[in-house]
Amino acid sequence: MDLVWRVRTAGGRLVGEPAGRVDETTWEAFSAHLTAAVREASAAGAPLILDLSQLDYMSSRGLRALTIARREAGAQTSITLAAPNARMREIFAISRYDKLFAIVDDVDSDA
């Protein structure tokens, strides 16, 4: 399955909307889109929300892309992970990414 990526603004926030899977064949596209979104959010002085509700799966390569994005964002841009499915919540908990990122139930939740 291909990765689809959309970006929109909502309430002063930039919302990245990946859909599909982040795996060995799609992680590079995910990383490139995510880095571009971090740069766009940083330039606008806006937080970045990743709406993960349409993402079925994320491999360790996807986690690495999140790490790189967090580093790129620095202190000036927050990244919130919204609406991950149960499998991804478990992956985030096991890998302790739930300590690196705010994880919320939906895009409209406050981090």
C-alpha positions as protocol buffer text, in pm:
chain_id: "A"
residue {
  index: 1
  type: MET
  ca { x: 0 y: 0 z: 0 }
}
residue {
  index: 2
  type: ASP
  ca { x: 128 y: 344 z: -88 }
}
residue {
  index: 3
  type: LEU
  ca { x: 163 y: 622 z: 162 }
}
residue {
  index: 4
  type: VAL
  ca { x: -60 y: 923 z: 108 }
}
residue {
  index: 5
  type: TRP
  ca { x: 24 y: 1255 z: 276 }
}
residue {
  index: 6
  type: ARG
  ca { x: -188 y: 1565 z: 309 }
}
residue {
  index: 7
  type: VAL
  ca { x: -130 y: 1884 z: 504 }
}
residue {
  index: 8
  type: ARG
  ca { x: -389 y: 2133 z: 621 }
}
residue {
  index: 9
  type: THR
  ca { x: -416 y: 2414 z: 870 }
}
residue {
  index: 10
  type: ALA
  ca { x: -669 y: 2413 z: 1152 }
}
residue {
  index: 11
  type: GLY
  ca { x: -698 y: 2662 z: 1434 }
}
residue {
  index: 12
  type: GLY
  ca { x: -347 y: 2800 z: 1391 }
}
residue {
  index: 13
  type: ARG
  ca { x: -193 y: 2453 z: 1378 }
}
residue {
  index: 14
  type: LEU
  ca { x: -42 y: 2263 z: 1089 }
}
residue {
  index: 15
  type: VAL
  ca { x: -194 y: 1916 z: 1059 }
}
residue {
  index: 16
  type: GLY
  ca { x: -8 y: 1642 z: 874 }
}
residue {
  index: 17
  type: GLU
  ca { x: -231 y: 1355 z: 764 }
}
residue {
  index: 18
  type: PRO
  ca { x: -44 y: 1043 z: 657 }
}
residue {
  index: 19
  type: ALA
  ca { x: -257 y: 751 z: 539 }
}
residue {
  index: 20
  type: GLY
  ca { x: -161 y: 392 z: 466 }
}
residue {
  index: 21
  type: ARG
  ca { x: 148 y: 229 z: 615 }
}
residue {
  index: 22
  type: VAL
  ca { x: 495 y: 345 z: 708 }
}
residue {
  index: 23
  type: ASP
  ca { x: 715 y: 46 z: 633 }
}
residue {
  index: 24
  type: GLU
  ca { x: 1031 y: -48 z: 446 }
}
residue {
  index: 25
  type: THR
  ca { x: 892 y: 77 z: 114 }
}
residue {
  index: 26
  type: THR
  ca { x: 732 y: 403 z: 233 }
}
residue {
  index: 27
  type: TRP
  ca { x: 941 y: 531 z: 524 }
}
residue {
  index: 28
  type: GLU
  ca { x: 1158 y: 759 z: 308 }
}
residue {
  index: 29
  type: ALA
  ca { x: 852 y: 937 z: 166 }
}
residue {
  index: 30
  type: PHE
  ca { x: 707 y: 963 z: 519 }
}
residue {
  index: 31
  type: SER
  ca { x: 1033 y: 1110 z: 648 }
}
residue {
  index: 32
  type: ALA
  ca { x: 1056 y: 1364 z: 363 }
}
residue {
  index: 33
  type: HIS
  ca { x: 694 y: 1477 z: 410 }
}
residue {
  index: 34
  type: LEU
  ca { x: 737 y: 1496 z: 786 }
}
residue {
  index: 35
  type: THR
  ca { x: 1056 y: 1702 z: 762 }
}
residue {
  index: 36
  type: ALA
  ca { x: 888 y: 1941 z: 518 }
}
residue {
  index: 37
  type: ALA
  ca { x: 591 y: 1975 z: 755 }
}
residue {
  index: 38
  type: VAL
  ca { x: 820 y: 2049 z: 1051 }
}
residue {
  index: 39
  type: ARG
  ca { x: 995 y: 2318 z: 850 }
}
residue {
  index: 40
  type: GLU
  ca { x: 661 y: 2468 z: 740 }
}
residue {
  index: 41
  type: ALA
  ca { x: 529 y: 2467 z: 1098 }
}
residue {
  index: 42
  type: SER
  ca { x: 852 y: 2621 z: 1227 }
}
residue {
  index: 43
  type: ALA
  ca { x: 842 y: 2896 z: 964 }
}
residue {
  index: 44
  type: ALA
  ca { x: 480 y: 2974 z: 1056 }
}
residue {
  index: 45
  type: GLY
  ca { x: 545 y: 2957 z: 1431 }
}
residue {
  index: 46
  type: ALA
  ca { x: 275 y: 2690 z: 1453 }
}
residue {
  index: 47
  type: PRO
  ca { x: 261 y: 2357 z: 1633 }
}
residue {
  index: 48
  type: LEU
  ca { x: 252 y: 2042 z: 1420 }
}
residue {
  index: 49
  type: ILE
  ca { x: -16 y: 1781 z: 1477 }
}
residue {
  index: 50
  type: LEU
  ca { x: 24 y: 1443 z: 1310 }
}
residue {
  index: 51
  type: ASP
  ca { x: -319 y: 1291 z: 1255 }
}
residue {
  index: 52
  type: LEU
  ca { x: -239 y: 920 z: 1261 }
}
residue {
  index: 53
  type: SER
  ca { x: -602 y: 806 z: 1238 }
}
residue {
  index: 54
  type: GLN
  ca { x: -557 y: 684 z: 878 }
}
residue {
  index: 55
  type: LEU
  ca { x: -220 y: 519 z: 937 }
}
residue {
  index: 56
  type: ASP
  ca { x: -245 y: 141 z: 973 }
}
residue {
  index: 57
  type: TYR
  ca { x: 112 y: 64 z: 1076 }
}
residue {
  index: 58
  type: MET
  ca { x: 449 y: 222 z: 1150 }
}
residue {
  index: 59
  type: SER
  ca { x: 776 y: 28 z: 1142 }
}
residue {
  index: 60
  type: SER
  ca { x: 1095 y: 115 z: 1326 }
}
residue {
  index: 61
  type: ARG
  ca { x: 1195 y: 322 z: 1022 }
}
residue {
  index: 62
  type: GLY
  ca { x: 889 y: 539 z: 1084 }
}
residue {
  index: 63
  type: LEU
  ca { x: 994 y: 580 z: 1447 }
}
residue {
  index: 64
  type: ARG
  ca { x: 1336 y: 689 z: 1327 }
}
residue {
  index: 65
  type: ALA
  ca { x: 1169 y: 949 z: 1103 }
}
residue {
  index: 66
  type: LEU
  ca { x: 979 y: 1078 z: 1407 }
}
residue {
  index: 67
  type: THR
  ca { x: 1307 y: 1104 z: 1600 }
}
residue {
  index: 68
  type: ILE
  ca { x: 1466 y: 1304 z: 1319 }
}
residue {
  index: 69
  type: ALA
  ca { x: 1159 y: 1530 z: 1299 }
}
residue {
  index: 70
  type: ARG
  ca { x: 1170 y: 1590 z: 1676 }
}
residue {
  index: 71
  type: ARG
  ca { x: 1536 y: 1688 z: 1648 }
}
residue {
  index: 72
  type: GLU
  ca { x: 1463 y: 1916 z: 1351 }
}
residue {
  index: 73
  type: ALA
  ca { x: 1173 y: 2081 z: 1534 }
}
residue {
  index: 74
  type: GLY
  ca { x: 1387 y: 2162 z: 1835 }
}
residue {
  index: 75
  type: ALA
  ca { x: 1229 y: 2362 z: 2115 }
}
residue {
  index: 76
  type: GLN
  ca { x: 1048 y: 2608 z: 1889 }
}
residue {
  index: 77
  type: THR
  ca { x: 798 y: 2366 z: 1730 }
}
residue {
  index: 78
  type: SER
  ca { x: 593 y: 2110 z: 1919 }
}
residue {
  index: 79
  type: ILE
  ca { x: 489 y: 1785 z: 1753 }
}
residue {
  index: 80
  type: THR
  ca { x: 178 y: 1606 z: 1879 }
}
residue {
  index: 81
  type: LEU
  ca { x: 72 y: 1260 z: 1767 }
}
residue {
  index: 82
  type: ALA
  ca { x: -306 y: 1236 z: 1736 }
}
residue {
  index: 83
  type: ALA
  ca { x: -539 y: 937 z: 1709 }
}
residue {
  index: 84
  type: PRO
  ca { x: -295 y: 647 z: 1671 }
}
residue {
  index: 85
  type: ASN
  ca { x: -457 y: 303 z: 1655 }
}
residue {
  index: 86
  type: ALA
  ca { x: -413 y: 51 z: 1938 }
}
residue {
  index: 87
  type: ARG
  ca { x: -116 y: -122 z: 1771 }
}
residue {
  index: 88
  type: MET
  ca { x: 71 y: 205 z: 1724 }
}
residue {
  index: 89
  type: ARG
  ca { x: -10 y: 317 z: 2081 }
}
residue {
  index: 90
  type: GLU
  ca { x: 151 y: -5 z: 2201 }
}
residue {
  index: 91
  type: ILE
  ca { x: 456 y: 53 z: 1978 }
}
residue {
  index: 92
  type: PHE
  ca { x: 487 y: 410 z: 2111 }
}
residue {
  index: 93
  type: ALA
  ca { x: 462 y: 286 z: 2471 }
}
residue {
  index: 94
  type: ILE
  ca { x: 714 y: 3 z: 2427 }
}
residue {
  index: 95
  type: SER
  ca { x: 962 y: 231 z: 2250 }
}
residue {
  index: 96
  type: ARG
  ca { x: 892 y: 509 z: 2506 }
}
residue {
  index: 97
  type: TYR
  ca { x: 793 y: 751 z: 2230 }
}
residue {
  index: 98
  type: ASP
  ca { x: 497 y: 836 z: 2454 }
}
residue {
  index: 99
  type: LYS
  ca { x: 760 y: 1014 z: 2668 }
}
residue {
  index: 100
  type: LEU
  ca { x: 902 y: 1208 z: 2370 }
}
residue {
  index: 101
  type: PHE
  ca { x: 573 y: 1315 z: 2213 }
}
residue {
  index: 102
  type: ALA
  ca { x: 235 y: 1423 z: 2340 }
}
residue {
  index: 103
  type: ILE
  ca { x: -17 y: 1163 z: 2224 }
}
residue {
  index: 104
  type: VAL
  ca { x: -383 y: 1264 z: 2210 }
}
residue {
  index: 105
  type: ASP
  ca { x: -705 y: 1091 z: 2114 }
}
residue {
  index: 106
  type: ASP
  ca { x: -796 y: 1323 z: 1828 }
}
residue {
  index: 107
  type: VAL
  ca { x: -671 y: 1623 z: 1633 }
}
residue {
  index: 108
  type: ASP
  ca { x: -891 y: 1864 z: 1826 }
}
residue {
  index: 109
  type: SER
  ca { x: -758 y: 1757 z: 2169 }
}
residue {
  index: 110
  type: ASP
  ca { x: -517 y: 1986 z: 2348 }
}
residue {
  index: 111
  type: ALA
  ca { x: -176 y: 1836 z: 2399 }
}
